[in-house]
Amino acid sequence: MNQLRHDIDIDIDATTGTEVLDEISRKVLWLSTAIVDAANHGRPNTSGVKVGGHQASSASMVDIMVSLWFSELSRHDRVSVKPHASPVLHAINYLLGDLDPKYLTSLRAQGGLQSYPSRLKDPDTVDFSTGSVGIGATAAIWAAMAHRYVASHFDTAPKAGRFVSLLGDAELDEGAIWEAVADPSVARLGELLWIVDLNRQSLDRVVPDVQIHRLMGMFDAAGWQVITLKWGRAISALFERPGGDELRARLEAMPNEEYQRLLRVDTSLVADRIAGERGSAGLRALLASLPAAELAAAIRDLGGHDHGLLLDTYDSVESTRPTVIFAYTVKGRGLPTEGHPNNHSALLSEAQMATLAEAVGADPADPWRTFAPGSRAAELCGRRAAALERPPTPSRRPDVLPAALSRPHRKAISTQAALGRFMADLTREAPAAAARVVTCSPDVASSTNLGGWINKTGVWSAQDRPDWFADDTERVLKWSEVTTGQHIELGIAEVNLVGLLGELGATWSRWGERLIPIATLYDPFISRALEPWSYGIYAGGQSIIVGTPSGVTLAPEGGAHQSITTPSIGLEQPGCVAWEPAFAQDLEWCLLEAMNQVGVPGGTSGYFRLSTRPIDPGLAALPLDEVLRERRRRQAVAGGYRITAHSPADEQVTLVGAGAILPEVVAAAELLSSQGVTAGVVCLTSPDLVFRSAQGRGSDISAALFPAEHPAPLVTVLDGHPHTLSFLAGLRGDRTINLGVTEFGQSSGVDDAYRLHGIDVASIVDAALTLTGR
């Protein structure tokens, strides 16, 4: 661990002794418990909804976190704190002078301390937002990788230290954990340190059985250094005495439930419960030699509560591979609720708070009192505050992307293929901005048209790797893994992909270096990746995700690969603009607009839904006049435009489409015209932006597309769930029929798929005639 320190080297044993850490732990235990108590009992609550908090979950983490913040961490380290230990983090920050005391009574109140650590919403230093159990822990992995990427591309990138995750043992039930741990690229990240708070409880129960060896084996198989801290040094000394071997064997064979019950019985019963009916004479003699209170304290002497052992363990951490420390703890350590199977959300009563105050030397009448000036604890707090103080994140003016590129779009092409051409054009026409782009993919880079980009920029690797196929003349995709590459390929795990995406999209605020991360994955798997991507946006990561190919337009692939709900998912995701352009020119304009919003203060993420269906650009009726062309561009990036040349006043019905379905919409308008029905065609590039406009946010594009003075019935159609565009009926109160996909599909041709789901030309025309009374 010392090998990873940069400019700080404090030997806590030599300067103050671990007893000062014990003193700070008692203060942090009180403060963290009092923060939750004040939220529930110290302010009015007229709603009838409990405020809540996690006093027991915080208590088990106190000693681990004190050992880190008050001895081990440097200002370069970044720590992800388990969600339910947020009061401990705030208590520590308060002692370090990083939190105004006015916030101590504001947990879970508006404008106050958040329920779980929030990088953007909390008033003190929080490195990672957590709360989505398991996902916050893995964020440190992707932050480490993102920093390595930044450092390999920009000389001005600040250095980083360790990336530490503090997680509860129940979080190891989450699949996101194991997807990340198992990725081969992670095994090379020696700056990773995970500390598992092994308190053997989850929300509702004591975790059954003893599964630590299985978990250790899984980390070991993934290439991690695995360290277990089960017993503290006091009880370890007992193990060396006659009968100690049997005592240790008895305690370690004890099921978790039995051990937890042992913590709750009267101290006079502990010895008999340990000895049981089969205890040997040597074990009974050892137990009898110990006062009941001493024995009760000894069985609570776990590794995660021994500061000296923790510090020694940190010094044994390797720097060439990631490390996980399983630190045994007691949930509710030091509280009247310790070890109780239902203590997860339990709140101490007023009497119990008074008992705790007496035990730790606190004053309930002055709960926020810190250490006396001049005391060893106060001096250590001051030194650590100075050691952990970070300089402001450098602010650099971001490169502004052009509004358009020079490529003419004359031939039929799919938006997915246009994406590949766009990436190639960008490196030529906007090289400074292109240097900030990093693409990611879960093993689908070639099938989502990133091949040309990869051939030009290379695949990023922390170390240059030999390309054994460099001399293969038949190879189309070059796969040169170099430190200067701009594409990162992960295994087939969408959760990992978007986890990395979020941290790449946060480098501008973490390290002062802007990146524009763009990820491609198959659109049907957007839902699988949604929670961690949403988490990344919540935590301040700005990125662009491209779901392609999408919808039942991917007809031959069958129902499992035909996305239905993704258009509305994009529309509903906060901090993100969803796009579904139909034409290559629209994709170029909209993607440049979206990229300009990534990696900047106040920026947003973007979601693009693309298709493999080639579409004739002539259907867009793109104006040739430069002024009119620029007007079209502004409308496209605002959310949509009208294709038909006639006035809205002349329309009997308006057809509205987005994405790959536009050829059917235009064909339907032409067929209606042959039947004497004048139909307008509105091409939406972003239903999301049009919805915002309709809500009075953003531009006035909704009024331009659907002028209030010229109402007309609407037929909306897209290759996705029809409710995505149903809001358009509320703009003017128009009668509306919404066409789209509501059922799982099946393998077929595109025409068959469109007929099956009622989004073909005949269905659109039928809906329009119905609305016009024909």
N, C-alpha and C positions, 0 to 999 in steps of 0.2 A: 504493500500500500504506500509506503514511503517513497517508492520509486515514482509514484504518480503525483507527488506533491510538487508544487512549483515554487512559490515564493514564501511559503510558511512551513516552519518545522518546529512545532511546539511539543515538547515532551511533557505531557501532563503529569507523569509520575515524578519527574525531576523538579518541577516548579511548584506544584501545589498538592500533589497526592490525589488519589481517586476519591478521598473523602469529600473534597470540595464538589466533585461531580455528584456524589450522593446527596449533598446539600442542595445542589441545583435541581436534581431530580425531584426532591420533595417539594420544592417551590413550583416546579413545572407541573407536577401532579396536582397540586392544589389549584394553580391557576387554570389549567385545562378543565378541571372539574367545575370550578367556579364559573368559568365562561358559559358552560352549558347550563348550570344552575341559574345564573342570572337571566339567561334567555327564557327559561321556563317559569321562573318564580319571581323575577325582578322587574318585570314590566307588564302592563295590562294586556290581556288577551280576551277580546270580546267575541272572537269568531267561533270559539268552540273547537277549533282545530288545534291539536297539540303542536307545539314548536319542535320538540324532540331534540335529539343529540345523542352522542355516543360516549358516555363517560368511561365505560368499561373498556371499549375498544381503544380509547385513547390511553388509558392507564397502562396497557400492556406494552405500548410503544415508547413510553417515557424514557426509560434508561437507554434504549438503543439510540433514540434521537438526541438525547443529551450528550451521549458519548461522541456522536458525530459533530454536532454543531459547536460543542465546547472543547473539542480537541482535534478532530480529524479533518474536517472540511477546509478547503481553501476557497477563495473567492471565485476560482475558475470552475468549481464543481457545480453540478446541477442535480437536484434531487426531486424525485417524484414521491410524494407522500401518500400513503394509502388513504382513501376517502374518509374513513371514520376516525382518523387521527388528526383531522384538521385543527381541533382545539389545541393540540400539543404544538403544532407548527406556529399558531398564533401566539401561544404563551412564550415560546422560545423567542420569536421575533420581538415580542414586547420586552423581554429581559435584555435583548440586544439593542434596544432603542429603535427598532424598525417598525413599531406599531404604536400609534397614538393611543393612550389609555382610554380615550372616549369610545373606542371601538370594542372594548372588552365586554361591554354589556349589549352588544349589537349583533350577536350571532343569529343568523337567519332572519334578520330584520332588514327592511328596505334600506339600501345604502350602506349596510353594515357588512359584517363578516359573512361570507357565503357558507352554505351548509357543508359544502365540500371544497377543497382547495381550488381556487380559480385564478388562473394566471392573469386574466383581464379584469376581473370584477372585485377581487380582494384588494384592500388598501395597502397591504404589506407585501414583502417579497414572496412570491409563489412561482416556482420554476415550471411546474406542469399542472395543468388542470386535471383533476381526477374526479371520480364520481361514477363513471361507467366502469364497473368493477372489472379488473383485468386489463382494460384498454389503456388506462393511465399508466400502469406499470410498464407496458411495452413501449410507451412513448419515449422513454429514455433510450431505448435501443435505437429507435429511428432518429432521435436527436443526435446520438453519437455518430451515426452514419452520415447524417446531413452535415454535421460539422466537418467530418473527414472530407466530404465532397467539396465543401466551401474552401477548406484549407488547401486542397489540391488544385483549386482553380484561381484563387485570389490571394495575392501576397499580403493584402491588407486585413485578411481575416484574423480576428483575435484568437489567441490560444484558448484551449478548453482543458479541463481536468477530467475528473471522473463523472460518469453518468450513473447515478445511484437510484435504485427503485426500492422503496420500502413498501412491502405488500403483505397482506394477510394471507394465512395459509389457505383459507377458503377460496381466495382468488385463483388458486391453482386448479380449481375445478373448471375455469373458463378456457374454452378452446383457443381463444385469441392468444393466451399465454404460450401454448405449445406450438401453435403455428409459427410464432415469432422465434421461440427457442430453437426449433428444429431447422430454421432456415440456414443453409450452409454459410452464408455471408456473416452471420452473427458470431460464429465461433472464432472469428479473427479479431473481435472487438475487445481488446484487453482493458479498455477503459470502463467497461461495464461492471457494476457491482450491484447485485440484488441481495437484500436482506429480508428474509421471510419471517414475519412475526408468527411463530408457530405456537399460538395459544390454544390450539386444538378445539376451537369453537367457531361455529358459523352463526348466522342470524338466529336460527331457531333451536339449535341443538349443539351437543358435544359431538365433534366429528368422530364417527365410530371407527374402531379398529386402529391399528398402528400402521400407517402407510408411508412413513418417512423413507424407508429403504427403497420403495418403488419410485418415489419422487426423486430421490438421490440418483438412482440408476438412470432415470430419464434425462436428467441434466448431464450426468457423466457421459452418457451415450451421445449427447449433442456437443461434446467437447468442452464443457464448462468445468472449472475447478469447483469442487463441492466441499464445503466445510460445515460441520454440524457442531453447534454449541448447545449441549443438552444440560449439563450440570455446572453450577458455579464452583468456585474454588473451596468454599466452606464445606459443602456436602462432599466434594471430592476428597477432602481430607478425611472425612468419616469413612469413605470407601477403603482407605488404606489401613484402617484399624481392623482387629480381629472381628469377623462377622461382616465386614464391609463389602466383601465380594457378593455375599448373599443378599445384602441390603440393596446393592446396585442391581443385581439380577432381578430381584423382586420388583423394584420400582420400574425397571425398563420393560418387564414382561406385563406390567399392569395395563389393562385396557384404558383408553383415555377416559371413559366414563368413571371407572373406579378411581383413577387419580383425581379427577375433578371432585368427586364426592369426598375424597380424603381431605380436600381443602376446606370443606364445609362443616366437618364434624367438630365436636368439642375437642380441644387439644389433648384432653386426658384419654381420648379413645384412639388417637393416631397410632400409638405403638401396637395395640392389640390388632388393629385393622391391617397393619403392615405384616405382622407376624402370622396372623391367621392361624389355621390349625396345623400347618405344615412347617412353620418356622423352626429352624434348628436352635439348639441351645446357644450357639455362638451368636446368631442373629438376635435372639431374645436378650442375651446379656448386653449386647451393644445397645439395643433399644432401651433397656432398663437403665443403662448408665447415663442416659441423656435426660435432662429435665424436659417435661412435656412441652413447654414453650420453645425450648431450643430445638427439639425435634420437629415441631410444627414449622418453625422458621427454616429448618434445614431442607425440608421437602419442597419449600418454595424457592430454594436457592437454585434457580435455573440460569443457564448460560446467558440468556438475553437480558438478565438483570444484573450481571456482574461487570461493572465498568472496567476493571482491570483486565478481565478475560476478553472483553470486547476490544479493548485497545491492542492487546497482544495479537488478537486475531486479525485486526486490520493490517498489522505489520506483516502478516504471512500471506496476504493476498498477492497473487501473481499479476503481472502486467502484460502477459502475452496472450491471455485468453480471458473470457468473461468468468466471473466468480459469483456463486450463490452461497450465501450463509444461511443455514437453517438455525435460527436462534429461538430456542424454547423460551416461552414466556407464560405468564398467568394472566388471563383476561380479567380485567378489573383489579390488577395488582395494587395492593394497598388500600382498596376500597372495601366497604362492608359487603359489596356484591361480588367480590372476587371469586372466580370459579363457578358461580351459579350458572346453570345451563340457560337461564332466561334473562341474563344480565345485559344483553346486547343493547337494548334501548332503555334499560331501567334507569330511573332518575333517583338520586339520593334524596331522602327526606331532609327536612330542616335539622332534625336530631342527628341524622347520619352525617350531614355536612359539619355539624359542630364537633362530632367525634373525629372526623377526618382532620379538621383544623387543629384540634388538640394533638393529634398524632404527628402532624408535620410541622407544628409550630407556627400556624397561621392565625390570623385574627379575623373572624367573620365580620367584625365591624369595620375593618380596613382591609378588604380582600385583595386589593391590587397593590399592596405594599411590596416593594422590591427589597433588595439586600441593603444593609446598612452601608453607607459610604465608608470606604477604607477596608471593608471586610474582604477576605480572600475571594469570596464568591463574587462580590461587586467588581473587584479588580479583574477577575477572569472574564466576567461579562464584558468589561470595557475593552480588554485586549482582543477578545474574540470578535467584538463588533467591528474593531478597526481592521482585523485580519480578513473579515468576510465582506467588508464594504467593496462594492463594485463600482468601477467607473461608468459613466453614462454610456449607453450603446451609441456607437458612432452613427451619425446620420449623413447619408450620402444622397445626392440628387439622383433619382432613378432615370434611366434612359427611357425616353418616350418613344413608343413604337409609331411607325407611320400609320395613317388612316387607311391606306390601301397599298397594294403592291402593283407591279406593272404588267403582270401576266394577263393576257386576254383570255377569256373563258368562252371558247367558241364551239367546242365539241362536247358531245354527251359524256358525262362522267358522274360517278357516284360521289357523294360527299365524303365517303371514307377514302376513296382514291384521291380526292381533292386535298384531303388532309396531308397525305404524303407529299404531294406536289408543293403545298403551302410551306411545309417545313424546309424543303430544299430551297424554295424561293427566298425564305426569310434569311437564311445564312448568307445569301448573296446580296440582298437589298438592304438588310438592317443588321449587319454583323455585330454591332455592339449590343443590341438587344438580344440577338440570337445567342450570344455568349452567356446570357443569363438563363437561357432555357435549359431545363433538364427534363428528359422524358423518362417515364417508368412504365413497366408492363409486367403482368404476371404470366410470363412465358407465352404471350400472344403478340409480340411486337411485329413479326412479319405478317401475320394474318390481319393486323389492323393498320397496315400500310406505313409502318415506320422504318421499313427496310432502307430506303434511300437516305433518310436522316442518319441512321446508324452507320451506314457505309461511309458517310461524310464525317461524322463526329466521333465515332467509336463508342465502345461500351466502357463505362466507368468501372474501375476496380481500385481498391486501396493500394494494390501493388500491380505493376505491369506483369502480365502473364503471357506466355508464349502462345501464338496462334498456330496450331498444328495443321490447320487447313489453309494456310496462307498460299501454298503452292497449288491448290486445287483450282484448276481453271474452270471447272464446271459449277463452282459455288457462286450463287447469286448474292447471298447475304454475307457480308464480311463481319466477322465477330472478333474484332481486335479489342482485347481488354487492357485498357491503359488508364493511367491516373488522370489523363486529360479528357477522357470520354465524357459524353453528355447524355448517355442513356444508361439507366440502371434497370437491370433485369432481375426480378425475384422469382421464386418458385410459384407454382399455381396456388396462390393463397391471396385472395382479394383483400382480406383483412390486413395482411402485411403491406400490401401495395398502398392502400390508402393511409395506413399508419405512417409509412415513410413519406407519403405525399404531404400529409399535414405538417410534418416537421421540416421538410424542404420548403414548404410555404411559410414557415415561421422564421427563417434565417434572417430576414430583413430586420426583425425586431429583436432576435436573440443576439445576432452577431454583427448587425449592420451591413450585411451583404444580401442584396436582393437576388432571389431566384424566381424564375417563372416555371413552376413544375406543371407538367402536362402528362397525365396518365391515360393509357388506353386499356380498356377491358371490354369484354362482351357485355352488351347492354342488359341481357337477362340476369346478369350477376350484380347489377347495381344494388339490388336490394340486399344482397349478401354483404356488400361493403358499406351499406348506408350508415350503420351506427358508428363505426370507427371514423368514417369520413366526417360525419356530423360532429363527432367529438373533436376532430382536428379543427374544424371551422370554429366551433365554440371556443377552442383554446387559442385562436388567433392565427391558425394556418390558412393561408390563401393559396388556392390551387385550382387547376382546371382538370376535370375528369371527362373523358370522352367515352361514351358508351356506344360501341359499334361492333357489329351491325345490330339493328334494332327491329322490333316489331314482327308481325306476321309476314312482312316483306321478305324476311329470311325464311321463306316458305319451305324449301326442301329440308331444312334442319329439324323441322317438327316442333311440337308444342313446348318441349322443355327448353328450347332456345328461342322462343318467340316472346318478347317482353310485352307486357300489357299495361302495367300500372306506372312504369317509370316516368312518363311525361308529367303526371300529377305529383309524383315524388319530388321531381325537380322543382316544380312550381311551389311546393309547400316547404322546401328546405330553407330555413333562415340563413342569412349570410351568403347566399348563392343566387346567381342568375341562371335560369335554365334556358337553353337554346335548342331549336330544332330547325335549322335552315334546310331549305329544299335544294338550293342551287349552289354551285361551286363559288360563284361570286359572293353570294350572301355569306357563305362560310368564311371566306377570306375576311370580309369586312367585320363580321361579328366576332371572329376569333381574335383579330387584332384589338378590337374594342375590349374583349374580355381580358386579354393579356395585359392591357394597359392598367387594369384594375387589380392586378395581382402583385403582391410584394411591395405595397405602398400603404402609408397610413390611411385608414378609412376605406381600404380596398375591399373587394369581394371575391369569392370563388365563382367558378363557372362550371356548368354541366352541359355538355353537348351530346345530343342524341343524333347519331349519323346512320347512314344506310349504305348497303352495297349495290343498290339499284341505280344504274346510270340514268340520268335525266337530261333531256335536251335543254340547254340554257336558253334557247330561243323562246321557250314557254314563259320565261320571266319578262319578256318584252322590255328589256333593259334599254333605257334611253341612250341615244348616241350623243346628244348634246351634253357638254361637260357640266353645265349648270344643273340640268335636269338629272344627270347621272349622280352628281353630288347630293341632290335632294333625295334621290332614291337611297343612297348610302345612309344618309342620316335617318331615314325612315326605317331602313333595315336594322340598324343598330338600336333603334328605339323600340322595335318589337314587330314591325310588319309594314306592308304597303299594299296598295291596290294595283292589280295587274291590268284590269280592263280600263279602256280609255274613256268610256262614256261617263256622264255625271251620275253620282248616286241618286240624283233626283229622278233619273229615268229607270231605276232598277225596280223590278217586280219581286226579286228575291236576291239574296246575297249568299254566295257560297264561300265558306271560310275553311282553309286548309293549312296544314303545316307539315313540313318534311316530305318524305318520299311519296306521299299520296297526291301531290300537286298535279301530276299529269292527269289523274282521274278527275280532279276538280275542274281543270281547264277543259277537258273533253266534255264533261257534263255541261259546262256553261255553253259550249259550242252547240251541243245537241239541243239544249233548251232554246237557244236562239233560233235554230231551225224550226222549232215549234212555236215561234212567236213569243217566247218568254225571254225578257231581258234579264240576264243574271250577271251580277257583279262578282268578281273574284278577289278575295282578300287573302294574301299570302302572309301568314304569320311566321316570323323568324324566332320569336320568343313569346309564347302565350304568357309566360311569367311577367314580362315587362308590360304587356298589355293589361294584365290583371292589376298590376301596381298602378298603372295609369288610371284605370277605372276606379281605383280606391283613392285617387287624388294624390298619389305619390309618384314622383318622377315626371316624365314628359306628358304631353297631352295627346299622345298617339292614339289613344282609344277614341277620342272625339274626332280625330282626323279620319280614322278608318270607318267609324260608324257615326256619321254626323247626326245629331239629334233632330235636325230639321228634315231629315229624309229617312224616316224609319222604313224598314223592309223586313219581311220574314228571313230568318237565318237557317241555313243548313251548315252545320259544322262537321268536319270530318278529319280524322287523323288516324294513323296507325298506332293506336293506343286506346286507353280507356276513354270513352266519350265524355265522362264528367269533367275531364280536363278543360274543355272549352264551354261547358254549360253556363259558366258565369257570364258569357256574352249576352245571354238573354236578359240579364238585369241592367244592361247599359241603357236601353231605351224601352224595355218592356216588349221586345219583339217576340212574336211566336217563333219557336225554335224546334228543330229536330237535330239531335246530336247523334252522329254516326261514329262508330269506333269499334273497338275489340273488347268484348266482355267475357269471352270463353277461351279456354285453352285451345290451341290450334292442333294441327296435324301436318304431317309431311305432305307437300303438294307443290304445284306450280304457283307462281305469284298470282296469276289471274284467278285460279281456283281458290286460293286463300282469301283474296279480296271478296269474291262472291260468297264464300262460306260465312264471312263475318259481316257482310252487308256494307262494304266500303268501296264497292266497284262503281263504275259509271252508272249502271242501271239503277243501283240503289240510291245514288245521289240525285239522279234525275227524278226518280219516283218521290223522294222526300220533298224536292222542290215543287213538283207539281201538286203534291198533297197540300203544301202550305199555301199555294196560290189558288187552290180550289179548282184545279184542272182535272 
